[in-house]
Amino acid sequence: MTGSCHIVRVGGKRFLLDCGLIQGRREDIERNRQPFPFDPKSLDCVVLSHAHLDHSGRLPLLVKQGFRGPIYCQNATADLCEVLLEDAARLGEYDAKRQNRRLAKKKKPQIEPLYRDKDVQKVLKLLVGNRYRTKREILPGVTIQFRDAGHIMGSTSVEVWLEEDDKKRKVVFSGDVGQYDSPILNDPEVIKQADVVLMESTYGNRLHRDREETVQEIGEIISEARHNKGNILIPAFAIGRSQEILYMLGKHYDEWDLDRWHVFLDSPMAIEASKIYWEYPHLYDEEATRMRRAFNEMPKLRNLHLSRTADDSKSINKLRSGAIIIAGSGMCTGGRIVHHLRHNLGRRENHVIIVGYQAVGTLGRRLVDGADMVKIYGEEVRVNAHIDTVGGLSAHGDWKDLGRWVSNFESKPDVWLVHGEKEASAAFEKTLRKQYRINARVAQVGNTISL
C-alpha cells in the first residue's frame, strides 16, 4: 500500500520515518483527510527517505496540523521536494475547485484542498539536507545515516541507531529500493548490520524484463508506431522516470531513428526536476558520468520540445502522428497525460508505454489490466490504442533485486515487509522465508514492533 509512514518512539522522543500521501482508489485517497493516529505537535522530527509523494506528500498536512520540527533528508531530496510538493499543492487546489463545481450543482457542502502552497513553504523551511554515508545525531539516543537506495536521485535507505536505558538497537528502513544496473543512478548500497529491517515490497511478486530486452522492445514499439503513423504517450513520474526516459532516448537516438519524431517533455515539474538531476553529477553511476563529460548536459535530443505552458500542452494534440509525449502523472491520476489520453486512446495507431508502477484504482492500472472503456473527466473513452507495459524501466527493484539487497545483511535481522499490495507482500514473504532463509513478516497498519 502507498502512504509510507512509520513512527519511532525512544527515550521519550518520537519521530517519523516518511510521511507519504495515500494514493490509488478514491476511497484510499480520502483517507488522507482522516486524522493522523498521533498528535503532529508531539513529534520531534521526521526522517524522509526520498521525494516521491507517497513518501513525502503528507508533510504539508503534518505542518498544517502543528508539526514544527526538522525534516532530515538527503540534499538532492530537499531540492526535489520543493518541485514535487509545490506541484501537489497546485493540483490539489485545482482538483478541489473542480469537485466543488460538481458539488455546487448538487447543492452539497464544498471541500477544502488537503493543503495549500503556504503549508508547502513551511515544510521547505524545515528541510535539513544531508550527504550520503555521514552519521548525524538527530535526537538524544538517535543517530541516522543515509545510504544510496538507487531508486531516484537522492533516494535513501536509512540506518537508525537507537539507545535507551543502556540498550542499543539498530533499525534499517529500506525506503524504496531501485533496480541494479539502472541508468544514471548507482546501485543500491550494501548494508550488513541491523536488528530489524523495515522493507518495501512493491514488486515483491514480479520480475522485470532484462534491460537489453527492454531497449529492444521500446525500439520495436517506436518502429511500429512510425509505420502506423501514430503517436506514443508515456505517462511518467516527473522525478526519476522522466529523466531516465530522456537519457535513454538520447543514448539510442540514432538506433531508434528518432529524427523522424518530435519528443515533448510536457511537464513543467519534470523540466525543473531534470535541471536538479543535472546539478548532482557526483551521484551518477559510471556510464552517466562519462555521458555528462561528453555532453555537459542531458544527452542530445535535437527534436526535444519543453512544454511549459498549458497552451504548449494543448498544441501537441493537433499532431496526429510523429509525437512522443512524456507527461505526468505517472499513474495517470491527473496532470497533462490525462488530457493526452483522452485525445489519443481511441486511435488504434497510437501506443501508450507504461513504464512505472500503477497502483490499484488508478487510470494507469485500469489500462494495464486491459479495460476496453475508461472514464476521463466524466466522459467514457474507448481504449483502442496499444497499451505496452515495459517493466524493465521501473524505478522499483523486482523480487530478485529486493532479495539481493536484503540478503547482504550478515546479522540475520527480523524483516517486516511494508509498502506493497497484499499479494506482492505475501509472495515476497514466502520467497524470503523459503529461498533466502530470512525471518520475514508482512506488517499491518497499526502494528507495533518492540525493540
CORCOR-V664417 format. One record per residue. N is the residue number from 0. PHI is phi in whole degrees, 0 to 359 (none if undefined). NEAR is the number of other C-alpha atoms within 8 Angstrom. Layout:
# CORCOR-V664417
n=N phi=PHI near=NEAR
n=N phi=PHI near=NEAR
This chain:
# CORCOR-V664417
n=0 phi=none near=8
n=1 phi=271 near=11
n=2 phi=84 near=12
n=3 phi=303 near=13
n=4 phi=193 near=10
n=5 phi=225 near=8
n=6 phi=255 near=8
n=7 phi=241 near=8
n=8 phi=242 near=8
n=9 phi=204 near=11
n=10 phi=54 near=9
n=11 phi=80 near=5
n=12 phi=255 near=9
n=13 phi=224 near=12
n=14 phi=215 near=12
n=15 phi=255 near=13
n=16 phi=259 near=14
n=17 phi=70 near=13
n=18 phi=208 near=17
n=19 phi=267 near=15
n=20 phi=279 near=14
n=21 phi=279 near=13
n=22 phi=237 near=10
n=23 phi=124 near=11
n=24 phi=288 near=9
n=25 phi=304 near=7
n=26 phi=293 near=6
n=27 phi=291 near=10
n=28 phi=299 near=10
n=29 phi=295 near=8
n=30 phi=296 near=8
n=31 phi=297 near=11
n=32 phi=274 near=6
n=33 phi=285 near=6
n=34 phi=300 near=5
n=35 phi=298 near=6
n=36 phi=281 near=4
n=37 phi=201 near=5
n=38 phi=273 near=7
n=39 phi=305 near=11
n=40 phi=292 near=8
n=41 phi=276 near=8
n=42 phi=282 near=13
n=43 phi=271 near=9
n=44 phi=192 near=11
n=45 phi=231 near=14
n=46 phi=247 near=11
n=47 phi=253 near=13
n=48 phi=284 near=15
n=49 phi=193 near=14
n=50 phi=274 near=14
n=51 phi=307 near=10
n=52 phi=297 near=11
n=53 phi=287 near=13
n=54 phi=239 near=17
n=55 phi=242 near=15
n=56 phi=291 near=13
n=57 phi=258 near=12
n=58 phi=301 near=11
n=59 phi=298 near=13
n=60 phi=292 near=10
n=61 phi=299 near=10
n=62 phi=292 near=13
n=63 phi=302 near=9
n=64 phi=262 near=8
n=65 phi=115 near=8
n=66 phi=292 near=11
n=67 phi=225 near=7
n=68 phi=276 near=9
n=69 phi=290 near=10
n=70 phi=240 near=11
n=71 phi=270 near=12
n=72 phi=203 near=15
n=73 phi=285 near=16
n=74 phi=304 near=11
n=75 phi=295 near=11
n=76 phi=297 near=14
n=77 phi=301 near=14
n=78 phi=293 near=9
n=79 phi=290 near=12
n=80 phi=299 near=12
n=81 phi=301 near=10
n=82 phi=294 near=11
n=83 phi=291 near=12
n=84 phi=288 near=12
n=85 phi=297 near=10
n=86 phi=293 near=9
n=87 phi=299 near=9
n=88 phi=295 near=12
n=89 phi=299 near=10
n=90 phi=296 near=9
n=91 phi=297 near=12
n=92 phi=292 near=12
n=93 phi=296 near=8
n=94 phi=296 near=9
n=95 phi=296 near=11
n=96 phi=297 near=8
n=97 phi=295 near=8
n=98 phi=294 near=9
n=99 phi=292 near=10
n=100 phi=296 near=8
n=101 phi=291 near=8
n=102 phi=294 near=11
n=103 phi=297 near=10
n=104 phi=296 near=7
n=105 phi=266 near=6
n=106 phi=56 near=6
n=107 phi=254 near=7
n=108 phi=300 near=6
n=109 phi=283 near=7
n=110 phi=245 near=7
n=111 phi=260 near=7
n=112 phi=299 near=9
n=113 phi=303 near=8
n=114 phi=200 near=13
n=115 phi=240 near=11
n=116 phi=300 near=9
n=117 phi=299 near=6
n=118 phi=289 near=12
n=119 phi=297 near=15
n=120 phi=299 near=8
n=121 phi=293 near=10
n=122 phi=298 near=11
n=123 phi=299 near=10
n=124 phi=288 near=6
n=125 phi=267 near=10
n=126 phi=291 near=11
n=127 phi=239 near=10
n=128 phi=284 near=11
n=129 phi=221 near=10
n=130 phi=273 near=8
n=131 phi=295 near=9
n=132 phi=58 near=7
n=133 phi=231 near=8
n=134 phi=288 near=8
n=135 phi=214 near=7
n=136 phi=279 near=9
n=137 phi=258 near=7
n=138 phi=208 near=7
n=139 phi=303 near=6
n=140 phi=84 near=11
n=141 phi=228 near=12
n=142 phi=235 near=12
n=143 phi=235 near=12
n=144 phi=211 near=12
n=145 phi=267 near=16
n=146 phi=240 near=12
n=147 phi=294 near=13
n=148 phi=265 near=16
n=149 phi=67 near=17
n=150 phi=262 near=15
n=151 phi=221 near=12
n=152 phi=301 near=11
n=153 phi=83 near=11
n=154 phi=289 near=16
n=155 phi=223 near=16
n=156 phi=260 near=15
n=157 phi=247 near=13
n=158 phi=270 near=12
n=159 phi=233 near=12
n=160 phi=262 near=12
n=161 phi=242 near=12
n=162 phi=222 near=12
n=163 phi=205 near=9
n=164 phi=52 near=5
n=165 phi=66 near=5
n=166 phi=258 near=6
n=167 phi=238 near=8
n=168 phi=223 near=10
n=169 phi=236 near=12
n=170 phi=248 near=13
n=171 phi=244 near=12
n=172 phi=255 near=12
n=173 phi=293 near=13
n=174 phi=61 near=13
n=175 phi=260 near=12
n=176 phi=269 near=16
n=177 phi=276 near=15
n=178 phi=285 near=15
n=179 phi=282 near=10
n=180 phi=66 near=6
n=181 phi=285 near=10
n=182 phi=297 near=9
n=183 phi=74 near=10
n=184 phi=270 near=13
n=185 phi=285 near=12
n=186 phi=293 near=13
n=187 phi=305 near=14
n=188 phi=286 near=9
n=189 phi=279 near=6
n=190 phi=236 near=6
n=191 phi=253 near=8
n=192 phi=235 near=9
n=193 phi=190 near=13
n=194 phi=268 near=11
n=195 phi=220 near=11
n=196 phi=238 near=13
n=197 phi=265 near=12
n=198 phi=231 near=12
n=199 phi=292 near=12
n=200 phi=217 near=15
n=201 phi=308 near=10
n=202 phi=249 near=12
n=203 phi=293 near=13
n=204 phi=237 near=11
n=205 phi=229 near=8
n=206 phi=236 near=8
n=207 phi=286 near=8
n=208 phi=291 near=9
n=209 phi=302 near=7
n=210 phi=303 near=8
n=211 phi=297 near=6
n=212 phi=294 near=8
n=213 phi=296 near=13
n=214 phi=300 near=8
n=215 phi=297 near=8
n=216 phi=296 near=9
n=217 phi=297 near=9
n=218 phi=301 near=10
n=219 phi=293 near=8
n=220 phi=296 near=9
n=221 phi=297 near=10
n=222 phi=296 near=9
n=223 phi=295 near=8
n=224 phi=295 near=14
n=225 phi=293 near=11
n=226 phi=298 near=7
n=227 phi=272 near=8
n=228 phi=58 near=10
n=229 phi=244 near=14
n=230 phi=251 near=16
n=231 phi=237 near=14
n=232 phi=251 near=15
n=233 phi=233 near=12
n=234 phi=293 near=16
n=235 phi=216 near=14
n=236 phi=297 near=14
n=237 phi=297 near=16
n=238 phi=246 near=12
n=239 phi=104 near=11
n=240 phi=292 near=14
n=241 phi=301 near=13
n=242 phi=294 near=12
n=243 phi=293 near=10
n=244 phi=294 near=8
n=245 phi=300 near=10
n=246 phi=301 near=11
n=247 phi=292 near=8
n=248 phi=297 near=10
n=249 phi=293 near=11
n=250 phi=295 near=7
n=251 phi=251 near=8
n=252 phi=305 near=11
n=253 phi=287 near=7
n=254 phi=301 near=7
n=255 phi=265 near=9
n=256 phi=55 near=7
n=257 phi=283 near=10
n=258 phi=300 near=9
n=259 phi=277 near=6
n=260 phi=240 near=9
n=261 phi=250 near=12
n=262 phi=257 near=11
n=263 phi=246 near=12
n=264 phi=265 near=13
n=265 phi=261 near=14
n=266 phi=195 near=14
n=267 phi=305 near=9
n=268 phi=293 near=10
n=269 phi=294 near=14
n=270 phi=297 near=12
n=271 phi=293 near=9
n=272 phi=295 near=12
n=273 phi=297 near=11
n=274 phi=297 near=8
n=275 phi=296 near=11
n=276 phi=305 near=10
n=277 phi=283 near=9
n=278 phi=270 near=6
n=279 phi=237 near=9
n=280 phi=297 near=9
n=281 phi=290 near=4
n=282 phi=259 near=8
n=283 phi=281 near=12
n=284 phi=280 near=11
n=285 phi=297 near=6
n=286 phi=296 near=9
n=287 phi=295 near=11
n=288 phi=297 near=11
n=289 phi=297 near=8
n=290 phi=294 near=10
n=291 phi=295 near=12
n=292 phi=298 near=7
n=293 phi=286 near=6
n=294 phi=256 near=9
n=295 phi=60 near=7
n=296 phi=192 near=7
n=297 phi=302 near=10
n=298 phi=311 near=11
n=299 phi=298 near=7
n=300 phi=233 near=8
n=301 phi=296 near=5
n=302 phi=251 near=8
n=303 phi=276 near=9
n=304 phi=245 near=8
n=305 phi=265 near=9
n=306 phi=265 near=12
n=307 phi=270 near=10
n=308 phi=262 near=7
n=309 phi=297 near=7
n=310 phi=294 near=6
n=311 phi=302 near=9
n=312 phi=294 near=12
n=313 phi=297 near=8
n=314 phi=293 near=8
n=315 phi=298 near=8
n=316 phi=289 near=9
n=317 phi=281 near=6
n=318 phi=277 near=8
n=319 phi=271 near=9
n=320 phi=203 near=8
n=321 phi=80 near=13
n=322 phi=245 near=14
n=323 phi=254 near=12
n=324 phi=246 near=12
n=325 phi=257 near=15
n=326 phi=209 near=17
n=327 phi=264 near=16
n=328 phi=268 near=15
n=329 phi=296 near=13
n=330 phi=257 near=16
n=331 phi=62 near=13
n=332 phi=269 near=10
n=333 phi=173 near=8
n=334 phi=80 near=11
n=335 phi=288 near=12
n=336 phi=298 near=14
n=337 phi=297 near=12
n=338 phi=296 near=8
n=339 phi=293 near=10
n=340 phi=297 near=9
n=341 phi=300 near=10
n=342 phi=276 near=8
n=343 phi=241 near=10
n=344 phi=297 near=13
n=345 phi=284 near=11
n=346 phi=255 near=9
n=347 phi=294 near=9
n=348 phi=281 near=11
n=349 phi=269 near=15
n=350 phi=232 near=15
n=351 phi=242 near=12
n=352 phi=260 near=12
n=353 phi=268 near=13
n=354 phi=243 near=14
n=355 phi=216 near=14
n=356 phi=296 near=7
n=357 phi=239 near=9
n=358 phi=290 near=10
n=359 phi=304 near=7
n=360 phi=94 near=9
n=361 phi=273 near=13
n=362 phi=299 near=10
n=363 phi=301 near=13
n=364 phi=293 near=12
n=365 phi=297 near=11
n=366 phi=294 near=10
n=367 phi=298 near=10
n=368 phi=281 near=6
n=369 phi=89 near=6
n=370 phi=299 near=9
n=371 phi=278 near=7
n=372 phi=227 near=8
n=373 phi=226 near=12
n=374 phi=261 near=8
n=375 phi=233 near=9
n=376 phi=51 near=4
n=377 phi=80 near=5
n=378 phi=249 near=6
n=379 phi=284 near=8
n=380 phi=238 near=11
n=381 phi=283 near=9
n=382 phi=262 near=11
n=383 phi=255 near=9
n=384 phi=295 near=13
n=385 phi=284 near=9
n=386 phi=255 near=10
n=387 phi=251 near=8
n=388 phi=266 near=8
n=389 phi=248 near=14
n=390 phi=291 near=11
n=391 phi=293 near=10
n=392 phi=260 near=10
n=393 phi=299 near=13
n=394 phi=284 near=11
n=395 phi=269 near=12
n=396 phi=293 near=13
n=397 phi=277 near=13
n=398 phi=295 near=13
n=399 phi=288 near=8
n=400 phi=298 near=12
n=401 phi=296 near=12
n=402 phi=296 near=10
n=403 phi=297 near=8
n=404 phi=295 near=11
n=405 phi=285 near=7
n=406 phi=286 near=8
n=407 phi=288 near=9
n=408 phi=290 near=11
n=409 phi=274 near=7
n=410 phi=273 near=8
n=411 phi=53 near=9
n=412 phi=284 near=12
n=413 phi=290 near=10
n=414 phi=244 near=12
n=415 phi=252 near=12
n=416 phi=270 near=15
n=417 phi=229 near=13
n=418 phi=55 near=12
n=419 phi=196 near=14
n=420 phi=293 near=9
n=421 phi=306 near=7
n=422 phi=295 near=7
n=423 phi=294 near=14
n=424 phi=296 near=16
n=425 phi=296 near=9
n=426 phi=294 near=10
n=427 phi=290 near=12
n=428 phi=302 near=12
n=429 phi=296 near=8
n=430 phi=298 near=9
n=431 phi=296 near=13
n=432 phi=289 near=11
n=433 phi=277 near=8
n=434 phi=271 near=6
n=435 phi=253 near=9
n=436 phi=55 near=7
n=437 phi=251 near=11
n=438 phi=283 near=10
n=439 phi=246 near=11
n=440 phi=221 near=8
n=441 phi=274 near=10
n=442 phi=283 near=8
n=443 phi=245 near=6
n=444 phi=303 near=4
n=445 phi=93 near=4
n=446 phi=300 near=6
n=447 phi=244 near=4
n=448 phi=250 near=4
n=449 phi=268 near=3
n=450 phi=260 near=3
